[in-house]
Amino acid sequence: MHKKFYAKLFGSALAPLAQGASEALGGMVGEKVVHYLKSHFQSSKRLSAILSDSYRKGLDTLEIAFRGPSFYHQKANKEFAAAFQAEVLQPFLFQSKMEEGPFREGVQKDLQFLRSLDLTPEEAFSADELAQTVGGFAVESASLWQEKMEESTESLVSFLKEKTPPPHYLASLLSYRNLLTEAISLHFSRAVEEDEFLFRHYFLCHAKGLDLRLKEIQKALEKSRTEKNRELFKKLNRQKALFEEVKTELEFGLRHISQEMQDAVSSFFSRSESHFGRLFTQLEELQETIVQEGAKTREELEAMKKMLDEIRQAISRIQKSKRISQKANLFSYFLGLSEEEKSALREIRSKAAQLPSSFLTPSLLRDLATLMTMAGDEREGRALFDQALSRAQELKEEKEEARIHYDRFISQLHQTPPNLSQALESYRKSLSFSPEVTKELEFFETWKYEALEILGVGGFGIAFLCRDRQLEEKVVIKAILDEFTDAERAIQEAKNIHNLRSSYMVQLKDYGYLEPYRKKRAYLIMEYFPGMDLEKWIEKKGAFSIERGLDLALAIAHAMETAHKKGILHRDLKPANILYRETEEGFEIKIIDFGLALKDERLLQNRSLQITLVSRRGLLEESLGGTLDYASPEQLGRIPAQIGPWSDIYSFGRTLKKIFFASLKPHGKIIRAFPKPELYDFICDCESDDPRHRPRNFQEVISK
């Protein structure tokens, strides 16, 4: 959107170039002119600097113009003040029914917004785009040329209305008279002398501007002679000679550009001279006065931009270390921030607070919100997400608005305690925009499945309860996070489990990739089993009776034996991965998440991360922390043994302890009072640190 704005803005300011190029090409229009201009735009060493300087000075000029009559009078600019007030401002205010004071302040704020875009012209568009836009003004009739200018103005007005809050002061003014193009063209006409090609073609159809510049040069020559400034005198003489050469060509008569067209071009661009020309020679002096009145100087602006760059670079360094790309991810939250990074973040936040709000883009605020949440300051994170959202809505940046909702969703999964209903609402909002905006934020095909609930988060990714829109049935979709889980292995093991056809296991219904060519962003579609996981059941109702607990243990063992016979390890067996519900006949269980353990189990062997998982209790940390509680010593890297069926048996033993005691560390009195001491001995055998002391397989477990 910014590229279109810059191209239209400079296209109209440089419009006289198109007519000059057409004359040089024998009256040609269209692609010939575009190609001719593009060739020079690509090779010009001065064009980007001239455009940048003209844009900056154009904004400076408008800022000064709307400072108010008292400001001009103080600086003896009564002539400008009277003319601008009578010919531009008062007629506009009368027509628009706006009040002068609020209007002046509103225009100043909108001009600050244009400064805050922080894009130089060479970044905003290519030579090709500029040539296409400028070349479009090479037309044969004055009326068509005028239409092109009006179209350009409408485009600028539309951009400003989208990006600035009502009542759109600057946009309204430009609809009345495009002072922005006029101000920029004024400064371009002065700077263009640095490039002979641009100069000749620009002034070839701009006789009034040419005459005015010759008068200015003559005055400057006389002043330089009086001040005995030899170098300036020589430079001005060279400029004068060049202007006179073009003037001679104009006086002789152009071959291909009609007088009507020349008059139309010259008349339009002479309007800027009639007002802003009075300010041109005193622009720097007036800017200095604004400094004295407390307004932001160009130097201050550059200092703020430098600070903004420092903030962005500092954020980028933290993001890189946490593997954050364009949007937040759970893995980044899992890694957390070091104390050094938290200290750097506090400094970043302090610097950001010193900048005007117009400098803080939605994406910058979003990144800050994510990092503050990762650092543990959830309150500040929420405030920054709100600020980012407000800014994105103000600027009508839909893509950024969607990303803010998405990153907030990820942060809400990390909150302590997590608010899954709020997280789901944020995720739904992130998907409420056009498909072009939301496609990178999806975890599954949302046109086919509607997310009803977030069931949980684990090492594999995020589990959603969904409605199949076509079959009108509930399914569970597990969105596999590439950062955590080997998607191909997870899908293969899910297919293997499906092929077992075990009543103890949730069946796979389908699977897919949102990026099939890269085999990235995978998801599994599973049958929905309306049970509660054993972790929550025990937390709610306490330990199971001996009789029910033994039946439950036997069912789990049968399920694991079936899987092990086919060479399938679970790797993350724990109460949270066993779904349970009671029925009239007794109970049903489903063991979930086979093969969905971390793809790099060395992560669990990292001692510092183990400590982190214990100290932080977000949803992901609770899941992975639970994995730590039930993982075998060989999985955690505490003993030099391979991972195998015995590893699942260890986790099974820990699970039994939870089932019978509702705790992994029951008090000695409770253990002594346990009515089945031989069962407790068996549990201890299963959870032995030495794999050789555990049962060899689940067949042996069942036989006992």
Helices and strands as residue ranges (DSSP letters): H 2-13, H 15-24, H 31-43, H 47-65, H 69-74, H 78-84, I 85-89, H 90-96, H 100-116, H 121-124, H 127-135, H 142-163, H 169-176, H 179-191, G 192-194, H 196-203, H 207-226, H 230-252, H 259-280, H 283-292, H 298-321, H 330-335, H 339-353, G 357-359, H 362-374, H 378-395, H 398-414, H 420-430, H 435-438, G 439-441, E 449-457, E 461-468, E 473-480, H 487-500, E 508-515, E 520-527, E 532-533, H 534-541, H 546-565, G 575-577, E 578-582, E 587-591, H 602-605, H 607-615, H 619-630, H 645-661, H 668-672, H 677-686, G 691-693, H 698-703
